[in-house]
């Protein structure tokens, strides 16, 4: 089945009108990390899979894996099980196996530089001190030319260690914002697939800019 799937996705990649996407959500495996800030990439994958009815029951290249279609466009979903800081061990081999250009690999990750619940789509960029992104870039042999969905989790209060902060679960108010953001993110991802990244990101980021302004002074 894996070989048949690979051949199908590779053959569709040859057509400019039906090019597959690979969505990679960053997070940590294990029950104790469920609902933590660092696992918001996993949550976005799960929300997208649930909305589209995509089963996440197989394993490929150290990742929980699913496959499906959005308006006849093939989509691959991956949740690396290597822990966040080693996410490149999965994302690099997956992209190579399916012969995907990096502009068709979209990585979801938590971001402390955005208020909790604010999202941003970016076509490329550096790691911004995010160790998961550092690993993904390493897995892509130093190439930065892959899009990202940044998911705001806010910053820790006072002198709290950021490493401890990202491993905490959201409080009730933050959870409410994140749940709303997941719905917005799913809609944005469907638009990316159907309408293309550049135009979808431009429209989506404009909407999120106003949300950013509204939420940046409202702590959770």
Secondary structure as a PSIPRED ss2 file (coil, helix, strand):
# PSIPRED VFORMAT (PSIPRED V4.0)

   1 X C   1.000  0.000  0.000
   2 X H   0.000  1.000  0.000
   3 X H   0.000  1.000  0.000
   4 X H   0.000  1.000  0.000
   5 X H   0.000  1.000  0.000
   6 X H   0.000  1.000  0.000
   7 X H   0.000  1.000  0.000
   8 X H   0.000  1.000  0.000
   9 X H   0.000  1.000  0.000
  10 X H   0.000  1.000  0.000
  11 X H   0.000  1.000  0.000
  12 X H   0.000  1.000  0.000
  13 X H   0.000  1.000  0.000
  14 X C   1.000  0.000  0.000
  15 X C   1.000  0.000  0.000
  16 X C   1.000  0.000  0.000
  17 X C   1.000  0.000  0.000
  18 X C   1.000  0.000  0.000
  19 X C   1.000  0.000  0.000
  20 X C   1.000  0.000  0.000
  21 X E   0.000  0.000  1.000
  22 X E   0.000  0.000  1.000
  23 X E   0.000  0.000  1.000
  24 X E   0.000  0.000  1.000
  25 X E   0.000  0.000  1.000
  26 X C   1.000  0.000  0.000
  27 X C   1.000  0.000  0.000
  28 X C   1.000  0.000  0.000
  29 X C   1.000  0.000  0.000
  30 X C   1.000  0.000  0.000
  31 X H   0.000  1.000  0.000
  32 X H   0.000  1.000  0.000
  33 X H   0.000  1.000  0.000
  34 X C   1.000  0.000  0.000
  35 X C   1.000  0.000  0.000
  36 X E   0.000  0.000  1.000
  37 X H   0.000  1.000  0.000
  38 X H   0.000  1.000  0.000
  39 X H   0.000  1.000  0.000
  40 X H   0.000  1.000  0.000
  41 X H   0.000  1.000  0.000
  42 X H   0.000  1.000  0.000
  43 X H   0.000  1.000  0.000
  44 X H   0.000  1.000  0.000
  45 X H   0.000  1.000  0.000
  46 X H   0.000  1.000  0.000
  47 X H   0.000  1.000  0.000
  48 X H   0.000  1.000  0.000
  49 X H   0.000  1.000  0.000
  50 X H   0.000  1.000  0.000
  51 X H   0.000  1.000  0.000
  52 X H   0.000  1.000  0.000
  53 X C   1.000  0.000  0.000
  54 X C   1.000  0.000  0.000
  55 X C   1.000  0.000  0.000
  56 X C   1.000  0.000  0.000
  57 X C   1.000  0.000  0.000
  58 X E   0.000  0.000  1.000
  59 X E   0.000  0.000  1.000
  60 X E   0.000  0.000  1.000
  61 X C   1.000  0.000  0.000
  62 X C   1.000  0.000  0.000
  63 X E   0.000  0.000  1.000
  64 X E   0.000  0.000  1.000
  65 X E   0.000  0.000  1.000
  66 X E   0.000  0.000  1.000
  67 X E   0.000  0.000  1.000
  68 X E   0.000  0.000  1.000
  69 X E   0.000  0.000  1.000
  70 X E   0.000  0.000  1.000
  71 X C   1.000  0.000  0.000
  72 X C   1.000  0.000  0.000
  73 X E   0.000  0.000  1.000
  74 X E   0.000  0.000  1.000
  75 X E   0.000  0.000  1.000
  76 X E   0.000  0.000  1.000
  77 X E   0.000  0.000  1.000
  78 X E   0.000  0.000  1.000
  79 X E   0.000  0.000  1.000
  80 X E   0.000  0.000  1.000
  81 X C   1.000  0.000  0.000
  82 X C   1.000  0.000  0.000
  83 X C   1.000  0.000  0.000
  84 X H   0.000  1.000  0.000
  85 X H   0.000  1.000  0.000
  86 X H   0.000  1.000  0.000
  87 X C   1.000  0.000  0.000
  88 X H   0.000  1.000  0.000
  89 X H   0.000  1.000  0.000
  90 X H   0.000  1.000  0.000
  91 X H   0.000  1.000  0.000
  92 X H   0.000  1.000  0.000
  93 X H   0.000  1.000  0.000
  94 X H   0.000  1.000  0.000
  95 X H   0.000  1.000  0.000
  96 X H   0.000  1.000  0.000
  97 X H   0.000  1.000  0.000
  98 X C   1.000  0.000  0.000
  99 X C   1.000  0.000  0.000
 100 X C   1.000  0.000  0.000
 101 X C   1.000  0.000  0.000
 102 X H   0.000  1.000  0.000
 103 X H   0.000  1.000  0.000
 104 X H   0.000  1.000  0.000
 105 X E   0.000  0.000  1.000
 106 X E   0.000  0.000  1.000
 107 X E   0.000  0.000  1.000
 108 X E   0.000  0.000  1.000
 109 X E   0.000  0.000  1.000
 110 X E   0.000  0.000  1.000
 111 X E   0.000  0.000  1.000
 112 X C   1.000  0.000  0.000
 113 X C   1.000  0.000  0.000
 114 X C   1.000  0.000  0.000
 115 X C   1.000  0.000  0.000
 116 X C   1.000  0.000  0.000
 117 X C   1.000  0.000  0.000
 118 X C   1.000  0.000  0.000
 119 X E   0.000  0.000  1.000
 120 X E   0.000  0.000  1.000
 121 X E   0.000  0.000  1.000
 122 X E   0.000  0.000  1.000
 123 X C   1.000  0.000  0.000
 124 X C   1.000  0.000  0.000
 125 X C   1.000  0.000  0.000
 126 X C   1.000  0.000  0.000
 127 X C   1.000  0.000  0.000
 128 X C   1.000  0.000  0.000
 129 X C   1.000  0.000  0.000
 130 X C   1.000  0.000  0.000
 131 X H   0.000  1.000  0.000
 132 X H   0.000  1.000  0.000
 133 X H   0.000  1.000  0.000
 134 X H   0.000  1.000  0.000
 135 X H   0.000  1.000  0.000
 136 X H   0.000  1.000  0.000
 137 X H   0.000  1.000  0.000
 138 X H   0.000  1.000  0.000
 139 X H   0.000  1.000  0.000
 140 X C   1.000  0.000  0.000
 141 X C   1.000  0.000  0.000
 142 X C   1.000  0.000  0.000
 143 X C   1.000  0.000  0.000
 144 X C   1.000  0.000  0.000
 145 X C   1.000  0.000  0.000
 146 X C   1.000  0.000  0.000
 147 X C   1.000  0.000  0.000
 148 X E   0.000  0.000  1.000
 149 X E   0.000  0.000  1.000
 150 X E   0.000  0.000  1.000
 151 X E   0.000  0.000  1.000
 152 X E   0.000  0.000  1.000
 153 X C   1.000  0.000  0.000
 154 X C   1.000  0.000  0.000
 155 X C   1.000  0.000  0.000
 156 X C   1.000  0.000  0.000
 157 X C   1.000  0.000  0.000
 158 X C   1.000  0.000  0.000
 159 X C   1.000  0.000  0.000
 160 X C   1.000  0.000  0.000
 161 X C   1.000  0.000  0.000
 162 X H   0.000  1.000  0.000
 163 X H   0.000  1.000  0.000
 164 X H   0.000  1.000  0.000
 165 X H   0.000  1.000  0.000
 166 X H   0.000  1.000  0.000
 167 X C   1.000  0.000  0.000
 168 X C   1.000  0.000  0.000
 169 X E   0.000  0.000  1.000
 170 X C   1.000  0.000  0.000
 171 X C   1.000  0.000  0.000
 172 X H   0.000  1.000  0.000
 173 X H   0.000  1.000  0.000
 174 X H   0.000  1.000  0.000
 175 X H   0.000  1.000  0.000
 176 X H   0.000  1.000  0.000
 177 X H   0.000  1.000  0.000
 178 X H   0.000  1.000  0.000
 179 X H   0.000  1.000  0.000
 180 X H   0.000  1.000  0.000
 181 X H   0.000  1.000  0.000
 182 X H   0.000  1.000  0.000
 183 X H   0.000  1.000  0.000
 184 X H   0.000  1.000  0.000
 185 X H   0.000  1.000  0.000
 186 X H   0.000  1.000  0.000
 187 X H   0.000  1.000  0.000
 188 X H   0.000  1.000  0.000
 189 X H   0.000  1.000  0.000
 190 X H   0.000  1.000  0.000
 191 X H   0.000  1.000  0.000
 192 X H   0.000  1.000  0.000
 193 X H   0.000  1.000  0.000
 194 X H   0.000  1.000  0.000
 195 X H   0.000  1.000  0.000
 196 X C   1.000  0.000  0.000
 197 X H   0.000  1.000  0.000
 198 X H   0.000  1.000  0.000
 199 X H   0.000  1.000  0.000
 200 X H   0.000  1.000  0.000
 201 X H   0.000  1.000  0.000
 202 X H   0.000  1.000  0.000
 203 X H   0.000  1.000  0.000
 204 X H   0.000  1.000  0.000
 205 X H   0.000  1.000  0.000
 206 X H   0.000  1.000  0.000
 207 X H   0.000  1.000  0.000
 208 X H   0.000  1.000  0.000
 209 X H   0.000  1.000  0.000
 210 X H   0.000  1.000  0.000
 211 X H   0.000  1.000  0.000
 212 X H   0.000  1.000  0.000
 213 X H   0.000  1.000  0.000
 214 X H   0.000  1.000  0.000
 215 X H   0.000  1.000  0.000
 216 X C   1.000  0.000  0.000
 217 X C   1.000  0.000  0.000
 218 X C   1.000  0.000  0.000
 219 X C   1.000  0.000  0.000
 220 X C   1.000  0.000  0.000
